[in-house]
């Protein structure tokens, strides 16, 4: 674009733009934009030049012309302003999926649109495309992927389908060949005449200002470009509509809701926090601190952010500075939600910056070449030269290097022709044998037909490096440098004798041990050391006769030496490769492309140092080699190493304006302050690429499926009901769109299953049971849920992230993809990513998350795809959340914003409600247990016990309580379980135990622990607690049943067993710190006396030697907690025959006294003082009542019942502890 020549031209532009805006404000919208040409009136008396239009007066109508082709002014279908196409727009014939059609070329469009009649009739696709007109109109249209073919080439592209499109095809810049097609198409000529001719005038007058222009033609000079400031005036036009757009922008609703000052009137009392919003003259502003100074920033609506970023970054006066400089430039004047993230995306997608950026992507990890052990099995060849012409006419050197022994050959050549190279190669083969492989670059002599015919004749495999990547043949390239250095040093006297010095230089290289092998090339090839100058000197000084050896002895020694040396060589080469790989991979990062991706290519030539493209990846040849299609070049399809490629960042589907994304909606704690919510939303806006409903693709690791060689699983597909075929095809098309699957030719096949969802839809599943049977199991451990809960319990702020389709973000290895193949009515497919249903999937994904979160394990953890971040302070939490999100971004992972919850004081994680120092089950999970129907089969019993057992740490004496149910699952029991009053009683008791939901205190490892143990005739019980603010709070329950052998122990032995079992079970909390052990007997004293006479007790006694504890004796009448755990259900067991159901527990939570089995329930005051009828001198744990949701003091009652096992009356022996949440004034 042309710079203004003087200040007068700039003033002209401003005046004429203002006049144009005022005049066009009252006009009706024309079918297409108008071009306005104005000039200043000539002084009176001067003659108007011939061929120039008269200057329009106030009553004149400007002449309509065709629309300009500037990128900022596109012709949009469906827009009232663009109802008709321009009459002289450039057109070209293209093919849509092979069908010829005339297309209109729109240089201002960022997306291609077509009529539905151009495509074959099909159901309307699910994919949608959001298009935005330059005038601000936004709409969504159906989208479909088609292949567009034109003279520049054929490329697939996603197009929008618009019924009211005025032309069959509107071709945009998203098609890779647009620029070349547009340049070759006919261009409209400006009706104002030729600009140079207009300027040829002898009369003194002011030059006109052209306020609209065509796209510059091929070969036009920069002087013919339009006024530099025209685009600026067009983008900032319409100031009166700015306030309306602020009100209509949904993204600014929360800004309007937080206005504190409106037209000078305080809506909320001062002082106002920073930042805050104000309204002046009907416009919304943000008052914020910038470099210690309070500034008033204009809030920009969505329709104008593209213009702001264009002016701040891409305009010639902006200079294409980096993202941070662009952000600083904008933040001093404007504000809008998500500014930083949007500007970063804009700068990242800037085509000019992508092409001229000096930054190169990190190199791909090094892939070592295979170790060759047979001499001259693989050789590398290269040409050195042209060099100064020697006296014998040599100008080139043919370098041949053996990969096994590192034995070099350097042959001088007069001409570097294929015939000369073939002749020297054949002569070398006559001495050392024919090689199996030859590695060369893609030089003309090596790619010639002569070399191809020779290799074909001799059965030699030709290996070639990719273009501009000599590192593939790095061994030869490094030798070339060494050879040239040595020649430069030895050929000092006469540079024309360098070819005569080659034999001497080669001898020196062959005689020196090679770094990677540890031996000399001569020794590895011939099995002996060469006799050199040093050997001659040594022999002269020693004057010893040479040892005579026969030929047989020489051959035997040579073979023995080679057999002894080759394993050492192999080991040295492997270590050298590992060292090189370790050093190279420090800065390397795994990258990969897929066919269809657009990439930039770096061709390191002397004429151009910039990136070229974008081009399309058509095929992946190897792990780091890709075939790239480059239309217009001599070779359209070229192989490139991945280090010469970088991903092209497109600007997305848009038309003449930026495609704006709505702010990411992530759940936040409603109790956060407005300032905290603003900070958190600002953080979220910086990671909009991480918070995405589309699954990402990690490069950290890949999942492999290891099976035995020759094993193949091929199953017939299950027959699919006709009504579900449509749902299957929709799932297949969606997975194809996401890149999850691809067409397959694999002999493997696993059937698919459509599982109904609760909402009536179906879930697409694969039956991989047979595949799992023949594949290796990965035993990577899962994290312990109890350890995660202990870390989270005391956190003040908790954020949980749920990854989007977590497994689908892990790619499969190439050898694993065919094993995941499955068939549908539409074809045979295989997964590109980790599917659900493989038994190794959880281990792989957990390994991935552990690798990512290892630097953050002090405050972040993950159980599969559920990530949790916890902190004590707000500032700390924001910083930790930023670090974890950055880690996910670096790994290419995304999180589902609908399932993420940030900065919660209490969070739901892994079925628990955690936070503020408390841990309790989720109400929904408990409600599911309470509503469970009576099981009728062993499978249903196991399912119920598994669900209830997940919360067994909240249920006192769960093992004894559920004993009748667990007996039903024993081997030998019938599949259809017999149900009797005892099992019904146990089933209802497990449910009743959860109606008083316990609330646990998270362990504080800075406070001492209390361990209370007790034993009954049927089970063991223990309670771990801590004293906080003078009150004892529960940390965890544990209990288990006694075996038949343990039930025969004496009472004191059972008490000793309870101590030993409880301490070992709770060693995670107790080992390495002092704690208090409380028991209602003196088992430790008895253990100390009996340890020398009872072997079993001796083992128990030794098991406790690693623990440091203080013993506190408490009588059974005072040991309420543990005593209740071991005996609470013994009375119910004795009454099970006459009482089909236990008494309901929930009503007891709301009474001060009631009768239960002849005993009484007595309120215990919060001061924990003893009262008549109360045996407990210490508080019991606090529980939360689900039924009433009320808070009441701790209540304790006694049960009297009959112990049928002992045949005696046990009054007030077994204690029933009914627990609820402590009063509001307590610490729980």
FENSULJO-V310403 format. One record per residue. N is the residue number from 1. RES is the residue in one small letter. PHI is phi in whole degrees, 0 to 359 (none if undefined). Layout:
<<N	RES	PHI> <N	RES	PHI>>
This chain:
<<1	x	none> <2	x	275> <3	x	281> <4	x	295> <5	x	282> <6	x	205> <7	x	291> <8	x	299> <9	x	295> <10	x	296> <11	x	297> <12	x	304> <13	x	299> <14	x	296> <15	x	296> <16	x	292> <17	x	294> <18	x	296> <19	x	297> <20	x	296> <21	x	297> <22	x	295> <23	x	289> <24	x	282> <25	x	296> <26	x	263> <27	x	278> <28	x	284> <29	x	292> <30	x	277> <31	x	299> <32	x	209> <33	x	299> <34	x	256> <35	x	255> <36	x	245> <37	x	241> <38	x	229> <39	x	215> <40	x	288> <41	x	293> <42	x	284> <43	x	301> <44	x	301> <45	x	93> <46	x	272> <47	x	268> <48	x	288> <49	x	299> <50	x	290> <51	x	86> <52	x	265> <53	x	288> <54	x	293> <55	x	287> <56	x	289> <57	x	273> <58	x	299> <59	x	270> <60	x	281> <61	x	263> <62	x	294> <63	x	284> <64	x	286> <65	x	230> <66	x	290> <67	x	288> <68	x	289> <69	x	256> <70	x	284> <71	x	298> <72	x	273> <73	x	229> <74	x	263> <75	x	265> <76	x	252> <77	x	281> <78	x	84> <79	x	259> <80	x	298> <81	x	287> <82	x	243> <83	x	288> <84	x	233> <85	x	281> <86	x	296> <87	x	287> <88	x	244> <89	x	291> <90	x	293> <91	x	230> <92	x	206> <93	x	272> <94	x	231> <95	x	240> <96	x	256> <97	x	53> <98	x	89> <99	x	263> <100	x	290> <101	x	202> <102	x	272> <103	x	245> <104	x	267> <105	x	267> <106	x	246> <107	x	287> <108	x	262> <109	x	261> <110	x	262> <111	x	212> <112	x	260> <113	x	240> <114	x	219> <115	x	282> <116	x	294> <117	x	290> <118	x	287> <119	x	263> <120	x	294> <121	x	297> <122	x	214> <123	x	301> <124	x	298> <125	x	293> <126	x	284> <127	x	295> <128	x	237> <129	x	230> <130	x	265> <131	x	241> <132	x	234> <133	x	283> <134	x	298> <135	x	272> <136	x	103> <137	x	290> <138	x	236> <139	x	209> <140	x	251> <141	x	232> <142	x	298> <143	x	232> <144	x	210> <145	x	265> <146	x	230> <147	x	252> <148	x	254> <149	x	243> <150	x	210> <151	x	309> <152	x	293> <153	x	151> <154	x	237> <155	x	220> <156	x	283> <157	x	207> <158	x	273> <159	x	243> <160	x	265> <161	x	254> <162	x	233> <163	x	290> <164	x	271> <165	x	295> <166	x	288> <167	x	232> <168	x	300> <169	x	222> <170	x	250> <171	x	272> <172	x	253> <173	x	283> <174	x	288> <175	x	282> <176	x	303> <177	x	266> <178	x	296> <179	x	300> <180	x	291> <181	x	292> <182	x	294> <183	x	293> <184	x	275> <185	x	283> <186	x	290> <187	x	247> <188	x	290> <189	x	258> <190	x	295> <191	x	290> <192	x	286> <193	x	97> <194	x	287> <195	x	298> <196	x	300> <197	x	293> <198	x	295> <199	x	276> <200	x	277> <201	x	218> <202	x	273> <203	x	277> <204	x	286> <205	x	205> <206	x	279> <207	x	286> <208	x	287> <209	x	249> <210	x	270> <211	x	266> <212	x	207> <213	x	207> <214	x	273> <215	x	294> <216	x	297> <217	x	279> <218	x	296> <219	x	89> <220	x	287> <221	x	280> <222	x	293> <223	x	291> <224	x	268> <225	x	284> <226	x	286> <227	x	303> <228	x	298> <229	x	264> <230	x	296> <231	x	301> <232	x	300> <233	x	293> <234	x	292> <235	x	284> <236	x	260> <237	x	290> <238	x	79> <239	x	295> <240	x	293> <241	x	275> <242	x	295> <243	x	296> <244	x	297> <245	x	294> <246	x	298> <247	x	289> <248	x	276> <249	x	283> <250	x	296> <251	x	292> <252	x	261> <253	x	298> <254	x	291> <255	x	289> <256	x	296> <257	x	290> <258	x	254> <259	x	293> <260	x	251> <261	x	227> <262	x	236> <263	x	52> <264	x	84> <265	x	256> <266	x	285> <267	x	274> <268	x	227> <269	x	296> <270	x	284> <271	x	282> <272	x	268> <273	x	289> <274	x	243> <275	x	274> <276	x	214> <277	x	248> <278	x	225> <279	x	239> <280	x	229> <281	x	54> <282	x	80> <283	x	254> <284	x	268> <285	x	233> <286	x	242> <287	x	263> <288	x	218> <289	x	271> <290	x	228> <291	x	55> <292	x	78> <293	x	236> <294	x	279> <295	x	236> <296	x	258> <297	x	253> <298	x	285> <299	x	276> <300	x	263> <301	x	287> <302	x	298> <303	x	290> <304	x	248> <305	x	294> <306	x	298> <307	x	294> <308	x	297> <309	x	291> <310	x	297> <311	x	288> <312	x	277> <313	x	231> <314	x	268> <315	x	291> <316	x	305> <317	x	280> <318	x	268> <319	x	82> <320	x	54> <321	x	289> <322	x	291> <323	x	297> <324	x	295> <325	x	295> <326	x	295> <327	x	297> <328	x	297> <329	x	295> <330	x	284> <331	x	295> <332	x	283> <333	x	230> <334	x	229> <335	x	208> <336	x	200> <337	x	299> <338	x	74> <339	x	300> <340	x	297> <341	x	295> <342	x	291> <343	x	293> <344	x	298> <345	x	296> <346	x	297> <347	x	293> <348	x	293> <349	x	267> <350	x	292> <351	x	298> <352	x	297> <353	x	294> <354	x	294> <355	x	283> <356	x	259> <357	x	294> <358	x	282> <359	x	286> <360	x	246> <361	x	296> <362	x	299> <363	x	294> <364	x	285> <365	x	305> <366	x	290> <367	x	251> <368	x	291> <369	x	285> <370	x	295> <371	x	281> <372	x	265> <373	x	251> <374	x	268> <375	x	302> <376	x	58> <377	x	283> <378	x	232> <379	x	235> <380	x	250> <381	x	233> <382	x	202> <383	x	248> <384	x	248> <385	x	142> <386	x	285> <387	x	255> <388	x	305> <389	x	295> <390	x	281> <391	x	295> <392	x	260> <393	x	88> <394	x	277> <395	x	234> <396	x	226> <397	x	232> <398	x	270> <399	x	259> <400	x	233> <401	x	227> <402	x	275> <403	x	284> <404	x	277> <405	x	255> <406	x	63> <407	x	281> <408	x	261> <409	x	228> <410	x	229> <411	x	243> <412	x	287> <413	x	232> <414	x	280> <415	x	224> <416	x	272> <417	x	252> <418	x	297> <419	x	294> <420	x	294> <421	x	295> <422	x	297> <423	x	294> <424	x	292> <425	x	296> <426	x	292> <427	x	295> <428	x	295> <429	x	296> <430	x	291> <431	x	263> <432	x	243> <433	x	100> <434	x	280> <435	x	284> <436	x	269> <437	x	221> <438	x	232> <439	x	255> <440	x	223> <441	x	275> <442	x	261> <443	x	294> <444	x	301> <445	x	299> <446	x	282> <447	x	266> <448	x	287> <449	x	291> <450	x	299> <451	x	294> <452	x	296> <453	x	293> <454	x	296> <455	x	295> <456	x	293> <457	x	293> <458	x	267> <459	x	59> <460	x	255> <461	x	275> <462	x	270> <463	x	248> <464	x	235> <465	x	280> <466	x	284> <467	x	293> <468	x	58> <469	x	222> <470	x	290> <471	x	298> <472	x	299> <473	x	254> <474	x	296> <475	x	298> <476	x	288> <477	x	297> <478	x	292> <479	x	294> <480	x	301> <481	x	296> <482	x	297> <483	x	297> <484	x	294> <485	x	297> <486	x	293> <487	x	296> <488	x	296> <489	x	274> <490	x	272> <491	x	267> <492	x	274> <493	x	290> <494	x	222> <495	x	294> <496	x	277> <497	x	254> <498	x	296> <499	x	289> <500	x	286> <501	x	273> <502	x	300> <503	x	300> <504	x	293> <505	x	296> <506	x	296> <507	x	299> <508	x	296> <509	x	288> <510	x	289> <511	x	271> <512	x	265> <513	x	301> <514	x	277> <515	x	296> <516	x	281> <517	x	262> <518	x	85> <519	x	227> <520	x	282> <521	x	302> <522	x	298> <523	x	294> <524	x	290> <525	x	275> <526	x	254> <527	x	77> <528	x	208> <529	x	279> <530	x	287> <531	x	270> <532	x	250> <533	x	296> <534	x	293> <535	x	294> <536	x	298> <537	x	296> <538	x	296> <539	x	297> <540	x	293> <541	x	282> <542	x	281> <543	x	55> <544	x	249> <545	x	293> <546	x	289> <547	x	285> <548	x	276> <549	x	226> <550	x	285> <551	x	294> <552	x	295> <553	x	296> <554	x	297> <555	x	295> <556	x	296> <557	x	296> <558	x	295> <559	x	295> <560	x	298> <561	x	294> <562	x	295> <563	x	298> <564	x	280> <565	x	277> <566	x	300> <567	x	299> <568	x	293> <569	x	299> <570	x	300> <571	x	295> <572	x	296> <573	x	293> <574	x	296> <575	x	295> <576	x	296> <577	x	296> <578	x	296> <579	x	295> <580	x	295> <581	x	295> <582	x	296> <583	x	291> <584	x	289> <585	x	280> <586	x	299> <587	x	256> <588	x	273> <589	x	222> <590	x	295> <591	x	223> <592	x	203> <593	x	236> <594	x	240> <595	x	306> <596	x	101> <597	x	290> <598	x	263> <599	x	225> <600	x	259> <601	x	241> <602	x	258> <603	x	255> <604	x	284> <605	x	251> <606	x	286> <607	x	275> <608	x	216> <609	x	257> <610	x	268> <611	x	288> <612	x	243> <613	x	136> <614	x	279> <615	x	239> <616	x	247> <617	x	282> <618	x	257> <619	x	200> <620	x	259> <621	x	277> <622	x	214> <623	x	301> <624	x	230> <625	x	238> <626	x	226> <627	x	265> <628	x	242> <629	x	268> <630	x	236> <631	x	299> <632	x	93> <633	x	266> <634	x	299> <635	x	247> <636	x	292> <637	x	255> <638	x	226> <639	x	271> <640	x	227> <641	x	284> <642	x	296> <643	x	290> <644	x	262> <645	x	239> <646	x	218> <647	x	291> <648	x	276> <649	x	265> <650	x	279> <651	x	278> <652	x	87> <653	x	290> <654	x	206> <655	x	232> <656	x	58> <657	x	200> <658	x	289> <659	x	279> <660	x	262> <661	x	261> <662	x	292> <663	x	298> <664	x	291> <665	x	265> <666	x	239> <667	x	295> <668	x	233> <669	x	295> <670	x	293> <671	x	275> <672	x	292> <673	x	287> <674	x	298> <675	x	295> <676	x	293> <677	x	297> <678	x	297> <679	x	296> <680	x	290> <681	x	294> <682	x	296> <683	x	294> <684	x	296> <685	x	295> <686	x	280> <687	x	232> <688	x	295> <689	x	286> <690	x	278> <691	x	277> <692	x	217> <693	x	285> <694	x	266> <695	x	293> <696	x	274> <697	x	210> <698	x	277> <699	x	242> <700	x	288> <701	x	207> <702	x	230> <703	x	266> <704	x	241> <705	x	246> <706	x	263> <707	x	230> <708	x	292> <709	x	301> <710	x	83> <711	x	276> <712	x	224> <713	x	254> <714	x	228> <715	x	244> <716	x	289> <717	x	295> <718	x	290> <719	x	289> <720	x	257> <721	x	301> <722	x	301> <723	x	292> <724	x	259> <725	x	297> <726	x	296> <727	x	296> <728	x	295> <729	x	294> <730	x	296> <731	x	294> <732	x	296> <733	x	295> <734	x	294> <735	x	292> <736	x	295> <737	x	296> <738	x	280> <739	x	76> <740	x	281> <741	x	233> <742	x	208> <743	x	300> <744	x	227> <745	x	238> <746	x	285> <747	x	284> <748	x	282> <749	x	197> <750	x	237> <751	x	286> <752	x	251> <753	x	223> <754	x	259> <755	x	260> <756	x	293> <757	x	262> <758	x	299> <759	x	275> <760	x	96> <761	x	276> <762	x	238> <763	x	256> <764	x	279> <765	x	231> <766	x	243> <767	x	267> <768	x	260> <769	x	296> <770	x	293> <771	x	296> <772	x	294> <773	x	292> <774	x	259> <775	x	256> <776	x	290> <777	x	267> <778	x	264> <779	x	267> <780	x	298> <781	x	284> <782	x	273> <783	x	291> <784	x	281> <785	x	293> <786	x	295> <787	x	291> <788	x	297> <789	x	293> <790	x	297> <791	x	285> <792	x	272> <793	x	304> <794	x	265> <795	x	288> <796	x	268> <797	x	235> <798	x	228> <799	x	239> <800	x	240> <801	x	239> <802	x	247> <803	x	290> <804	x	285> <805	x	45> <806	x	313> <807	x	297> <808	x	289> <809	x	265> <810	x	251> <811	x	286> <812	x	264> <813	x	289> <814	x	297> <815	x	282> <816	x	272> <817	x	302> <818	x	299> <819	x	286> <820	x	263> <821	x	296> <822	x	211> <823	x	241> <824	x	232> <825	x	301> <826	x	263> <827	x	155> <828	x	251> <829	x	229> <830	x	218> <831	x	279> <832	x	263> <833	x	235> <834	x	291> <835	x	276> <836	x	281> <837	x	111> <838	x	279> <839	x	288> <840	x	269> <841	x	295> <842	x	300> <843	x	295> <844	x	296> <845	x	291> <846	x	294> <847	x	297> <848	x	300> <849	x	293> <850	x	294> <851	x	296> <852	x	290> <853	x	265> <854	x	301> <855	x	291> <856	x	241> <857	x	292> <858	x	289> <859	x	221> <860	x	219> <861	x	208> <862	x	215> <863	x	247> <864	x	57> <865	x	265> <866	x	262> <867	x	257> <868	x	229> <869	x	235> <870	x	227> <871	x	206> <872	x	262> <873	x	238> <874	x	292> <875	x	299> <876	x	296> <877	x	291> <878	x	299> <879	x	293> <880	x	292> <881	x	296> <882	x	297> <883	x	295> <884	x	292> <885	x	296> <886	x	296> <887	x	295> <888	x	295> <889	x	297> <890	x	297> <891	x	272> <892	x	80> <893	x	261> <894	x	233> <895	x	241> <896	x	285> <897	x	296> <898	x	289> <899	x	248> <900	x	261> <901	x	225> <902	x	245> <903	x	55> <904	x	274> <905	x	279> <906	x	227> <907	x	238> <908	x	265> <909	x	216> <910	x	55> <911	x	86> <912	x	240> <913	x	256> <914	x	234> <915	x	134> <916	x	56> <917	x	82> <918	x	241> <919	x	223> <920	x	208> <921	x	291> <922	x	286> <923	x	297> <924	x	296> <925	x	293> <926	x	294> <927	x	298> <928	x	295> <929	x	290> <930	x	294> <931	x	269> <932	x	293> <933	x	285> <934	x	294> <935	x	290> <936	x	240> <937	x	234> <938	x	298> <939	x	298> <940	x	292> <941	x	295> <942	x	298> <943	x	296> <944	x	293> <945	x	294> <946	x	294> <947	x	290> <948	x	289> <949	x	292> <950	x	298> <951	x	250> <952	x	293> <953	x	291> <954	x	263> <955	x	253> <956	x	297> <957	x	56> <958	x	297> <959	x	298> <960	x	290> <961	x	295> <962	x	265> <963	x	302> <964	x	298> <965	x	283> <966	x	294> <967	x	295> <968	x	290> <969	x	266> <970	x	294> <971	x	294> <972	x	101> <973	x	286> <974	x	294> <975	x	296> <976	x	271> <977	x	286> <978	x	282> <979	x	254> <980	x	225> <981	x	302> <982	x	292> <983	x	292> <984	x	297> <985	x	296> <986	x	296> <987	x	299> <988	x	286> <989	x	291> <990	x	298> <991	x	296> <992	x	295> <993	x	296> <994	x	268> <995	x	290> <996	x	257> <997	x	291> <998	x	288> <999	x	239> <1000	x	263> <1001	x	269> <1002	x	293> <1003	x	293> <1004	x	253> <1005	x	284> <1006	x	268> <1007	x	246> <1008	x	289> <1009	x	258> <1010	x	244> <1011	x	240> <1012	x	245> <1013	x	234> <1014	x	199> <1015	x	222> <1016	x	242> <1017	x	287> <1018	x	242> <1019	x	199> <1020	x	244> <1021	x	218> <1022	x	207> <1023	x	228> <1024	x	256> <1025	x	215> <1026	x	220> <1027	x	262> <1028	x	234> <1029	x	56> <1030	x	81> <1031	x	240> <1032	x	270> <1033	x	238> <1034	x	286> <1035	x	253> <1036	x	197> <1037	x	264> <1038	x	219> <1039	x	198> <1040	x	202> <1041	x	279> <1042	x	273> <1043	x	286> <1044	x	298> <1045	x	289> <1046	x	291> <1047	x	291> <1048	x	270> <1049	x	293> <1050	x	291> <1051	x	301> <1052	x	290> <1053	x	292> <1054	x	296> <1055	x	295> <1056	x	294> <1057	x	297> <1058	x	297> <1059	x	296> <1060	x	298> <1061	x	294> <1062	x	293> <1063	x	294> <1064	x	290> <1065	x	292> <1066	x	259> <1067	x	295> <1068	x	301> <1069	x	270> <1070	x	256> <1071	x	292> <1072	x	89> <1073	x	216> <1074	x	277> <1075	x	218> <1076	x	252> <1077	x	255> <1078	x	244> <1079	x	215> <1080	x	268> <1081	x	235> <1082	x	245> <1083	x	292> <1084	x	293> <1085	x	295> <1086	x	293> <1087	x	299> <1088	x	296> <1089	x	280> <1090	x	264> <1091	x	294> <1092	x	268> <1093	x	246> <1094	x	234> <1095	x	296> <1096	x	296> <1097	x	293> <1098	x	298> <1099	x	296> <1100	x	296> <1101	x	297> <1102	x	291> <1103	x	294> <1104	x	266> <1105	x	290> <1106	x	278> <1107	x	251> <1108	x	246> <1109	x	217> <1110	x	249> <1111	x	270> <1112	x	236> <1113	x	278> <1114	x	224> <1115	x	295> <1116	x	301> <1117	x	291> <1118	x	256> <1119	x	269> <1120	x	290> <1121	x	296> <1122	x	291> <1123	x	298> <1124	x	293> <1125	x	297> <1126	x	278> <1127	x	236> <1128	x	301> <1129	x	256> <1130	x	295> <1131	x	295> <1132	x	297> <1133	x	297> <1134	x	286> <1135	x	263> <1136	x	298> <1137	x	290> <1138	x	258> <1139	x	242> <1140	x	295> <1141	x	226> <1142	x	288> <1143	x	296> <1144	x	296> <1145	x	268> <1146	x	303> <1147	x	299> <1148	x	293> <1149	x	291> <1150	x	243> <1151	x	235> <1152	x	273> <1153	x	206> <1154	x	208> <1155	x	257> <1156	x	214> <1157	x	62> <1158	x	90> <1159	x	264> <1160	x	214> <1161	x	252> <1162	x	241> <1163	x	293> <1164	x	252> <1165	x	296> <1166	x	294> <1167	x	283> <1168	x	64> <1169	x	275> <1170	x	286> <1171	x	229> <1172	x	300> <1173	x	89> <1174	x	252> <1175	x	271> <1176	x	272> <1177	x	263> <1178	x	233> <1179	x	288> <1180	x	270> <1181	x	297> <1182	x	268> <1183	x	230> <1184	x	248> <1185	x	277> <1186	x	286> <1187	x	289> <1188	x	262> <1189	x	54> <1190	x	239> <1191	x	254> <1192	x	215> <1193	x	296> <1194	x	299> <1195	x	237> <1196	x	226> <1197	x	224> <1198	x	239> <1199	x	241> <1200	x	249> <1201	x	201> <1202	x	251> <1203	x	267> <1204	x	293> <1205	x	289> <1206	x	260> <1207	x	69> <1208	x	224> <1209	x	281> <1210	x	242> <1211	x	268> <1212	x	55> <1213	x	267> <1214	x	256> <1215	x	255> <1216	x	258> <1217	x	261> <1218	x	253> <1219	x	241> <1220	x	213> <1221	x	294> <1222	x	294> <1223	x	300> <1224	x	300> <1225	x	276> <1226	x	277> <1227	x	276> <1228	x	276>>
